Amino acid sequence: MKTLISKSTILEAAKHSINEQSDAIKNIAKLLDDSFAEAVELILKTNGRVIITGIGKSAIIANKIVATLNSTGTPAVFMHAADAIHGDLGLVQKKDIVICISKSGNTPEIKVLIPLLKRAGNPLIAITGNKNSYLAEQANFVFNSYVEKEVCPNNLAPTTSTTAQLVIGDALAVCLLEMRDFSSDDFAKYHPGGTLGKKLFLTVKDISLQNEKPNVGLKSNIKEVIIEISKKRLGVSAVTKQNKIQGIITDGDLRRMLTKTDDFSNLCAADIMTKNPKSIDINAMAVDAMQLMEQHEISQLLVTQDGLYAGVIHLHDLMKEGIL
């Protein structure tokens, strides 16, 4: 039967792992030299792509760095080191720059691959923890990812070393991003389905046109108002005259009406509506609609186009789109 381990022991082990890796990362910053800056300058000048390769856990890190570079304006492609020597080397084109990731820099697959890359004349960047390795000696630029030991108790499982590789990759991506003046607008172009992309591109029109357009007149009776709000299922109806907004009636207005009177047979929309309701232009950004709702603590906005009633946008619409 296994001995029960206390929560404090588990937390202590977790904190130790995080602190050890944090210290190792701080040391990585001290190992950066002119080779890093020169490599960044080369990547900025190239018309080719960045091909990143590795094997084992380093290949997984390579995949992540590729994803980060692509999303921040640097075209990148992953190539598995083992597959490269069995046909995938054709991925590498004349103007491409190759980054090879390897903790030891001496794995068999790397030793076979490097001469092939050198023969083709592609610039080679090494991310390795062994500056005296075969990879480091053959590379044009070396990013030193040396760590004293893995945080793994047996000093075997790639942990601190892969964290170091990842941090160097992120540093590379950020430097390229800054040198290119890559803005949030640029980022959104590569993330049109993400939250940032939607905040920068999604308009009120994109959402409101998908909704019903509840509308009653000033003299509509309460039953007509209730039916319209229920039918259009937005919890609200505009009150208009010649399609110009005169007011708004929400579910809350109906509830408040019931607390004030037992007989509403003679009441009409004009009697219970809120005048001068908050509205937003149909061409405004969806994120602006969200901010307006938050500012006034409301859940719906009437939408206008050229001064006329054009629909409704609801807080739930923005939540569904991931704006919130």
C-alpha positions as CSV (number, residue, x, y, z in Angstrom):
1,M,0.0,0.0,0.0
2,K,1.4,3.4,-1.0
3,T,2.2,5.9,1.7
4,L,-0.1,8.9,1.7
5,I,1.7,12.1,0.7
6,S,0.6,15.4,2.4
7,K,-0.6,18.3,0.4
8,S,2.2,20.5,1.8
9,T,4.8,18.0,0.4
10,I,3.2,18.1,-3.0
11,L,3.1,21.9,-3.1
12,E,6.7,22.1,-1.9
13,A,7.8,19.9,-4.8
14,A,5.9,22.0,-7.3
15,K,7.3,25.3,-5.9
16,H,10.8,23.8,-6.0
17,S,10.4,22.8,-9.6
18,I,9.2,26.3,-10.6
19,N,11.9,28.1,-8.6
20,E,14.7,25.9,-10.0
21,Q,13.6,26.5,-13.5
22,S,13.1,30.2,-12.9
23,D,16.7,30.5,-11.7
24,A,17.9,28.6,-14.8
25,I,16.1,30.9,-17.1
26,K,17.7,34.0,-15.4
27,N,21.0,32.4,-16.2
28,I,20.1,31.9,-19.8
29,A,19.7,35.7,-20.2
30,K,23.4,36.0,-19.2
31,L,24.4,33.6,-22.0
32,L,23.0,35.6,-24.8
33,D,25.7,37.3,-27.0
34,D,26.2,39.0,-30.3
35,S,25.4,35.8,-32.1
36,F,21.8,36.2,-31.1
37,A,21.6,39.7,-32.4
38,E,23.3,38.8,-35.7
39,A,20.9,35.9,-36.2
40,V,17.9,38.2,-35.7
41,E,19.3,40.7,-38.2
42,L,19.8,37.9,-40.7
43,I,16.2,36.6,-40.3
44,L,14.9,40.1,-40.7
45,K,16.7,40.5,-44.0
46,T,15.8,37.1,-45.5
47,N,13.1,36.6,-48.1
48,G,12.9,32.9,-47.1
49,R,11.4,31.1,-44.2
50,V,12.7,29.8,-40.9
51,I,12.9,26.0,-40.8
52,I,13.1,24.7,-37.3
53,T,14.1,21.1,-36.6
54,G,14.8,18.8,-33.7
55,I,14.2,15.4,-32.3
56,G,12.4,14.0,-29.3
57,K,11.3,16.7,-26.8
58,S,13.3,19.3,-28.7
59,A,11.0,18.6,-31.7
60,I,8.0,19.4,-29.6
61,I,9.6,22.7,-28.6
62,A,10.4,23.4,-32.2
63,N,6.8,23.0,-33.1
64,K,5.8,25.6,-30.5
65,I,8.4,28.1,-31.7
66,V,7.2,27.6,-35.3
67,A,3.6,28.4,-34.2
68,T,4.8,31.6,-32.3
69,L,6.9,32.8,-35.2
70,N,4.0,32.3,-37.7
71,S,1.6,34.2,-35.5
72,T,4.0,37.1,-35.1
73,G,4.9,37.7,-38.7
74,T,7.8,35.4,-39.3
75,P,7.0,32.6,-41.8
76,A,8.2,29.3,-40.2
77,V,8.0,25.6,-40.9
78,F,8.7,22.6,-38.7
79,M,10.8,19.7,-40.0
80,H,11.4,16.7,-37.8
81,A,15.1,15.8,-37.8
82,A,14.6,12.1,-38.3
83,D,12.1,12.6,-41.2
84,A,14.4,15.2,-42.8
85,I,17.0,12.5,-43.6
86,H,14.3,10.3,-45.1
87,G,12.8,12.8,-47.6
88,D,11.6,15.8,-45.7
89,L,14.8,17.7,-46.4
90,G,13.0,18.9,-49.5
91,L,11.2,21.3,-47.3
92,V,14.3,23.5,-47.1
93,Q,14.5,26.0,-49.9
94,K,17.5,28.1,-51.1
95,K,16.7,31.2,-49.1
96,D,15.5,29.5,-45.9
97,I,17.3,29.7,-42.6
98,V,17.5,26.6,-40.4
99,I,17.3,26.5,-36.7
100,C,18.3,23.2,-35.1
101,I,17.4,22.5,-31.5
102,S,19.3,19.9,-29.5
103,K,20.3,19.8,-25.8
104,S,23.4,17.7,-26.4
105,G,24.0,18.8,-30.0
106,N,25.5,15.3,-30.7
107,T,22.5,13.1,-31.4
108,P,23.0,10.7,-34.3
109,E,20.1,12.2,-36.4
110,I,21.6,15.7,-35.9
111,K,25.0,14.5,-37.0
112,V,23.6,13.1,-40.2
113,L,21.4,16.1,-40.9
114,I,23.9,18.9,-40.4
115,P,26.3,18.1,-43.3
116,L,23.3,17.9,-45.7
117,L,22.2,21.4,-44.6
118,K,25.7,22.8,-44.8
119,R,26.1,21.3,-48.3
120,A,23.0,23.2,-49.4
121,G,24.4,26.4,-48.0
122,N,21.5,27.4,-45.7
123,P,22.5,29.5,-42.7
124,L,22.3,27.3,-39.6
125,I,21.3,28.5,-36.1
126,A,21.9,26.2,-33.2
127,I,19.9,26.2,-29.9
128,T,22.0,23.9,-27.8
129,G,23.1,23.4,-24.2
130,N,26.5,22.2,-25.3
131,K,28.6,24.9,-27.0
132,N,31.4,22.3,-27.7
133,S,29.0,19.9,-29.5
134,Y,29.1,19.0,-33.2
135,L,26.0,21.1,-33.8
136,A,27.5,24.2,-32.2
137,E,30.8,23.8,-34.1
138,Q,29.0,23.5,-37.4
139,A,26.4,26.3,-36.8
140,N,26.8,29.9,-38.1
141,F,25.1,31.2,-34.9
142,V,24.8,29.6,-31.5
143,F,22.2,30.3,-28.9
144,N,23.5,28.8,-25.7
145,S,20.6,27.1,-23.8
146,Y,22.9,25.5,-21.1
147,V,21.3,24.5,-17.8
148,E,23.2,23.1,-14.9
149,K,20.7,20.2,-14.4
150,E,17.2,19.1,-15.1
151,V,14.7,19.8,-12.3
152,C,13.8,16.1,-12.7
153,P,15.1,14.4,-9.4
154,N,17.0,11.9,-11.5
155,N,18.4,14.6,-13.8
156,L,17.1,12.7,-16.8
157,A,13.7,13.9,-18.0
158,P,14.0,17.0,-20.2
159,T,12.4,19.7,-18.1
160,T,14.6,22.7,-17.4
161,S,16.5,22.2,-20.7
162,T,13.3,22.3,-22.8
163,T,12.0,25.3,-20.8
164,A,15.3,27.1,-21.7
165,Q,14.8,26.2,-25.4
166,L,11.3,27.5,-25.3
167,V,12.3,30.8,-23.6
168,I,15.0,31.4,-26.2
169,G,12.5,30.7,-29.0
170,D,10.1,33.2,-27.4
171,A,12.8,35.8,-27.1
172,L,13.6,35.3,-30.8
173,A,10.0,35.8,-31.8
174,V,9.6,38.9,-29.6
175,C,12.8,40.5,-31.0
176,L,11.6,39.9,-34.6
177,L,8.2,41.2,-33.7
178,E,9.6,44.4,-32.2
179,M,12.1,45.0,-35.0
180,R,9.2,44.7,-37.6
181,D,7.0,47.0,-35.6
182,F,4.4,44.2,-35.6
183,S,1.3,45.8,-34.1
184,S,-1.8,44.3,-32.5
185,D,-3.6,45.0,-35.8
186,D,-1.0,42.8,-37.6
187,F,-1.4,40.1,-34.9
188,A,-5.2,40.1,-35.4
189,K,-4.7,39.4,-39.2
190,Y,-3.2,36.1,-38.3
191,H,-5.8,35.4,-35.6
192,P,-9.2,36.5,-37.2
193,G,-11.0,33.8,-35.2
194,G,-9.3,34.6,-31.9
195,T,-10.5,37.1,-29.3
196,L,-8.1,39.8,-30.3
197,G,-9.0,39.4,-34.0
198,K,-12.7,39.7,-33.2
199,K,-12.1,42.8,-31.0
200,L,-10.3,44.5,-33.9
201,F,-12.5,43.4,-36.8
202,L,-16.0,42.3,-35.6
203,T,-18.6,45.1,-36.1
204,V,-22.0,45.6,-34.6
205,K,-23.5,45.0,-38.0
206,D,-21.9,41.5,-38.1
207,I,-23.9,40.6,-35.0
208,S,-27.1,42.6,-35.1
209,L,-28.1,41.5,-38.6
210,Q,-28.3,37.9,-37.3
211,N,-30.8,39.0,-34.6
212,E,-34.5,39.6,-34.9
213,K,-35.6,43.3,-35.0
214,P,-38.3,43.8,-32.3
215,N,-40.3,46.9,-32.8
216,V,-43.6,48.4,-31.5
217,G,-45.3,51.7,-32.0
218,L,-46.0,54.4,-29.4
219,K,-49.6,53.4,-29.2
220,S,-49.1,49.6,-29.1
221,N,-51.0,48.1,-26.2
222,I,-49.2,46.1,-23.5
223,K,-50.3,42.8,-24.9
224,E,-48.7,43.6,-28.3
225,V,-45.6,44.7,-26.5
226,I,-45.3,41.4,-24.5
227,I,-46.0,39.3,-27.7
228,E,-43.3,41.2,-29.6
229,I,-40.7,40.9,-26.9
230,S,-41.5,37.2,-26.4
231,K,-41.5,36.5,-30.2
232,K,-38.2,38.1,-30.9
233,R,-36.6,36.6,-27.9
234,L,-34.1,39.4,-27.1
235,G,-35.8,40.6,-23.9
236,V,-36.4,44.0,-25.4
237,S,-38.3,46.0,-28.0
238,A,-37.7,49.3,-29.6
239,V,-40.5,51.8,-29.7
240,T,-40.4,53.8,-32.9
241,K,-42.3,56.4,-35.0
242,Q,-41.6,56.3,-38.7
243,N,-38.7,54.0,-37.9
244,K,-37.0,56.6,-35.6
245,I,-36.3,55.5,-32.1
246,Q,-38.6,57.0,-29.5
247,G,-37.8,54.7,-26.6
248,I,-37.1,51.1,-25.4
249,I,-39.1,48.6,-23.4
250,T,-37.3,45.7,-21.6
251,D,-38.4,42.8,-19.6
252,G,-37.5,44.8,-16.6
253,D,-39.8,47.6,-17.6
254,L,-42.7,45.1,-17.8
255,R,-41.9,43.8,-14.3
256,R,-41.8,47.3,-12.9
257,M,-45.1,48.1,-14.5
258,L,-46.7,45.1,-12.8
259,T,-45.5,46.3,-9.4
260,K,-47.1,49.7,-9.9
261,T,-50.5,48.8,-11.3
262,D,-53.0,46.0,-11.3
263,D,-54.8,47.3,-14.4
264,F,-52.7,47.9,-17.5
265,S,-55.5,47.5,-20.0
266,N,-55.4,51.1,-20.9
267,L,-51.6,51.5,-21.0
268,C,-49.6,51.6,-24.2
269,A,-45.9,51.4,-25.1
270,A,-45.4,55.2,-24.7
271,D,-46.6,54.9,-21.0
272,I,-43.9,52.5,-19.9
273,M,-41.0,52.9,-22.3
274,T,-37.6,54.4,-21.3
275,K,-37.0,57.5,-23.4
276,N,-33.7,58.4,-25.0
277,P,-32.3,54.8,-24.8
278,K,-28.6,54.0,-25.3
279,S,-27.9,53.1,-28.9
280,I,-24.9,52.5,-31.2
281,D,-24.3,52.9,-34.9
282,I,-24.4,49.7,-37.0
283,N,-20.9,50.3,-38.3
284,A,-19.3,50.7,-34.9
285,M,-17.0,48.0,-33.5
286,A,-18.5,45.2,-31.4
287,V,-16.0,45.9,-28.7
288,D,-17.3,49.5,-28.5
289,A,-20.8,48.1,-27.9
290,M,-19.5,45.9,-25.1
291,Q,-17.8,48.9,-23.4
292,L,-21.0,50.9,-23.7
293,M,-23.0,48.1,-22.1
294,E,-20.5,47.8,-19.3
295,Q,-20.4,51.6,-18.7
296,H,-24.2,51.8,-18.3
297,E,-24.7,48.3,-16.8
298,I,-27.2,47.3,-19.5
299,S,-27.6,44.1,-21.5
300,Q,-28.9,45.4,-24.8
301,L,-28.3,48.3,-27.2
302,L,-30.5,49.5,-29.9
303,V,-28.7,49.7,-33.2
304,T,-29.1,52.7,-35.6
305,Q,-28.2,53.3,-39.2
306,D,-28.3,56.8,-40.7
307,G,-30.4,57.8,-37.6
308,L,-33.0,55.1,-38.1
309,Y,-33.7,52.0,-36.1
310,A,-31.7,49.0,-37.5
311,G,-31.9,46.3,-34.8
312,V,-30.6,45.1,-31.4
313,I,-27.3,43.8,-30.1
314,H,-27.3,41.8,-26.9
315,L,-24.6,41.2,-24.3
316,H,-25.1,37.4,-24.9
317,D,-24.1,38.0,-28.6
318,L,-20.8,39.4,-27.5
319,M,-20.2,36.6,-25.0
320,K,-21.0,34.0,-27.7
321,E,-18.4,35.6,-30.0
322,G,-15.8,35.5,-27.3
323,I,-15.5,39.3,-27.0
324,L,-15.9,39.1,-23.2
